[in-house]
Amino acid sequence: MPSDQQALDFEQALTELEGVVERLERGDLPLEEALRVFERGVDLTRQCQGALKSAQQRVDTLMKRNGEVEPEPFSVPDAARDDRAEAP
């Protein structure tokens, strides 16, 4: 596992975050280890959020540069929203 000082790319951070979630969901970690793993998850979440924000800024810049397309807010279709609500 890379140290906290090393920045992971989005896909690596997301994959590691998924592993963190799985470990915590099992519920078999001692308290101190669970807290350490949770902290790592928070760090990874922040890295992912930063990468997504950066990507959004790049897309916005490209769209403004071309001047032809206006960005539209993303909306989830009602059917997909209903599917997520039913998920455990």
Sequence and secondary structure as in RCSB ss.txt:
>XXXX:A:sequence
MPSDQQALDFEQALTELEGVVERLERGDLPLEEALRVFERGVDLTRQCQGALKSAQQRVDTLMKRNGEVEPEPFS
VPDAARDDRAEAP
>XXXX:A:secstr
   TTS   HHHHHHHHHHHHHHHHHT S HHHHHHHHHHHHHHHHHHHHHHHHHHHHHHHHHHHH S       
  HHHHHHHHH  
